[in-house]
Amino acid sequence: MDKATVGGLVMAFGLLALAVMLAPGGSFLAFWDAASAAVVIGGAIAATCIAFPFAALFLVPGVMKKVFNPKVSDLKPVISQLVEFAEIARRDGILALESKTEEISDPFILLGIQMAVDGTDAELMEAVLRTEMEAVAMRHKTGKSLMETVGRYAPAFGMIGTLMGLIIMLGNMDDPAAIGPGMAVALITTLYGAMVSNMIFLPFADKLGFYSKRELEVREVIVRGILSIQDGDNPRVLEQKLSTFLPVSQRASEDKEAA
């Protein structure tokens, strides 16, 4: 579970709730309007249906789930595993890694190790692994684009709902007492559009972009590590090369442990 995502959502909605409670005469009921919610949420979903193939919309639940529960490996365990494989390959030969395939949980590492054990040409192996990386990047881009699309259209439909409310209000100017409540309802739609966009979908898109970049970075480490293992590089040299992907603070701690 991504604690930052959950904490950010709780903080955002909590601050709005606190602002309503601290406002003189503030009431939560004053900020609820079913018609406004229908225009913003329904309109944003409808626009997304127009913008994407229907099949892509079924990806939305899975994409939103990744925001809360991302499956991205940490670099340090990945580097440690690759160094371990390099030690085995250097000591017992690369074919000895075949016995380790059952212990590998990452499908990407497993693919690379299997190709290395099979004696696949280095250029072909790199091409296959990088093609797999490109496919992953394209899938991530689609998910991020879905979130961005909903976040982009929600404020627009909020404005549309506001304009509709103003038109209805101006059509009933005979009753001055209804102008204030009518204006409030019209503005609620804009509020809903801004909240849906800036508190949910656009931050979700940014979080997906962050995790996509991080996953591709891990896969880049894996590609370089497996190619080095196939080339028969010294495990210590391999560890130093791959450690350059770690933050300086983590590299310093690893150096202390090694010492």
N, C-alpha and C positions, 0 to 999 in steps of 0.2 A: 504494500500500500504506500502510495506517495503521500507522505505526511504534509509536504509543502502545498500540494494541490488542495487537500482537504482543509488544511489550516487557512489557506488563502480564501477559499469559498466561505468558510465559517466567519472569518474576519470581515469580509466584504459585506455579507448579509447582516452580520451582527452590528456593524457600524451604521448601516442604514436603519436597522431597527432601533438602535440607540438614538439616532437623530430624530426619528419619529416620536419616540417617548419623551425626549427632552424638549421638543417643540411645544410651545403653548397651544393647548387644545389639540395636540396631535392624536390621531386615531388611525389604527391600522386599516379599519374599514374604509377610510377615506382614500386609501391607496389601492383599493381593489375594484376592478371593473372587468366583468367577464367578456364584454364585447371588445374592449381594448386588447385583452390577452389573446382573444381569438384572432384579431386582425394581425397582431405582431407575430405570434407563433405560427398560426396557420399560413399567413402570407409568406413568411420566411421559408417554411417547408415547401410551399407551392413553388416559389421561385427556384429553390434548390432542385426540385423535381424537373423543372424546365431546363436548368443549367447542366444537369448530369443525367446519364442513362439511368433507367429505373433500377437496374441491378446494383448500381453503385450506392444507392440509398440504403441497401441492406447492410452496408459496411459501417454505417454510422454507430450502431450500438457497440460493435467491436472496437471501433476507433476511440469512442469515448471511454471504453473500459481500459484501454491502454494508457489513458491520461492518469487514471487512478492506480493502475497496477502495471507499470511498465516492466517488460522482461528484457533488461539490458544487463549484460554481464559486466562485472567490475574488471578493470584492466589488470590489476595485480594478480588475481588468481589465474587469469588467462595466460599472462606472461610466465608465471610459475609453472603452469602445466606444459607450456611449450618448451621451457628450459628443461623440464624433466624428460620430455620426449627427445630432446636433442641429446641429453646425456645417455639415454638408452640406445639411440641410433648410433652414437659415436662409439659406445662400448660394445654393443652386441650386433650392430648392423641395423639398417633401416627396416629389414623384414621383421625384426623383433617387435616393432610397433603394432604388428597385426594382433598380437595378444592383448593390446591395450584398448582396442577399438570398443570393446563392450563397456569400458569404464568412461567413455567420452559421451557427455550429455549434450554438448553443443553440436547440432547437425552440420554446421559450417566447418568446424574443426574436423569432424568425422569425415566429411567429404574430402578435405585436403589430405588428411593422413592416409585415407584409403587410396587416393590417387598416387601419393608418394610411395606407398608400399607396393602398388602395382607397377611402379617404374614409369609412370607417365612423364612425358617430356616436360621440362620446366616451363617452357613457353606456353604449351597447351594447358598445363595445370593452372598457370597464372591467368590465362584467358578465361578458363571456366570459372574460376573463383571470382574474378572481377565481373564477369557477366552476371553471376549470382548476386553480387553486390549491387549492380545496376538495377536488377529486378527488384531487390528490396527497397532501393531508393525510390523507384517509381511507385511502388505500393505505398510507401510512406508519404510521398508527394500527393497522391490521390486523397489519402485520409486527411492530411493537413489542409488541402484545398477545399474539402467538404466543410470543415469547421470554419474556414475563412469565408466561404460563400454564405453560410447561414449568418455569420457575424456581420457580413457586409450588407445583407438585405434587411436584417431586423430593424436597424434605425430608419431605413427608407420606408418600411411599412409602418413604423411608428409615426413618421411624419404624415404618411397617407391617412392614417387613422385620425391624427390631429386635425388635418384639413377637413375630413368628413365630419368630425365633431363640430368644428367651427361653422361649417355650412349649415348643419342642423340647428345650431344655436342661433345663427343669424337669421334663420328662417322663422324663429319664434321670438322675435324681439318685442312682441306685444306684452310679454310677461317679464318685466325687469327683474323679478325675484329669481327667475330661472337662469339668468345670464351667468351669475357667479358659479353655481354648480355645473352648468353646462361647460363653462371654460375649464373648470377643474377636470372634468371627465375627458375633455379633448386633450389636455396636457398629459394626462396619465398615459396615453398611448405612446407619446414621445418618450416618457420615462421608461416604459416597458421595453421599448426598442433599444434604448441606450443601455439598460441593465442587461438584457439578453446578450447584446453584442460585446460589451466591455467587461462584463463580470463572468461570462461563461465561455462563449464560442471563440472569441479572438484570443483570450489567454490559453484556451485549450489548444488552439492552433500553434501558438508559440511554444507551448510545452511539448507538443508532438514534434515540432521542428528541432527542439533541443535534444530530445531523446533519439531522433533519427540521426542527427549528427554524431551523437555519442556512440550509437550502435555501429555506424559506418566506420568510426574511428577504431572500435574494437575489432571489426572485421579486417581493417587494413593491417592491424598488428598481427592478426592471425595469418593473413596472406604472406606477409614478410617473414614471419616466424617459420611457417611450413616450407617456404622456398629455401630458407637458410638451413633448415634441417635436411632437406634433400641435397643441398650442396655440401653437407658435412661440416658446417661451421662449428667452431668451438662453442660449447654451451655458455661459457662465461662471456664470450664476445657477443653471442646472440642476446644474452640478458642485458648487456650494456646497450646494444642497439635498440632493443624493444623498450627499455626503460626511458628512452628519450621521449616517449609518448606520455609518460607520467608527469604530473605536476612536480615542480622542484621540491616541494616539501616532502612528498612521498618518496622521491628519489633519494633525498637526504636520509630519510629513515631507513630505506633499504640498504644504503651504504653503511650505516651504523650497524645494522643487523649482520651484514656480511663481514664487517670488521670483527 
